[in-house]
Amino acid sequence: MRPHRPWTPFALAASVLLAVTVTWQLQQAPAGDPLIQREAAALTRDYAGALAQLDRQVAAPPEIAPALHTLDESAAQIRRAIATEPNAHFLLDQLRRTYARRLELTQRAAMT
């Protein structure tokens, strides 16, 4: 029997809030919009806040550390590419997917 984790609903709520915020922000900026850098920065802040909340509640198991590191490195590379090509909307989409994978993996680890 799995132990009851009282923080699980809060972690799920944080991830849903992050997804809704990101979706709303992406709908506000059409492709090629010069605001992509600001959107990426807002996405990064939202992601960092949700991840920090999860990290305060539970430490990630060491066996998933390499995957988390790879996702974090990918996000950093995408952010650098956005700084170089600020109108590349596909990079913002890729950053969103990378953050979603990172958050999902952290949530799964927290639930085990």
Secondary structure, DSSP 8 states (H G I E B T S, - for coil): -----TTHHHHHHHHHHHHHHHHHHHHHS-TT-TTHHHHHHHHHHHHHHHHHHHHHH----GGGHHHHHHHHHHHHHHHHHHHHSTT-HHHHHHHHHHHHHHHHHHHHHHH-
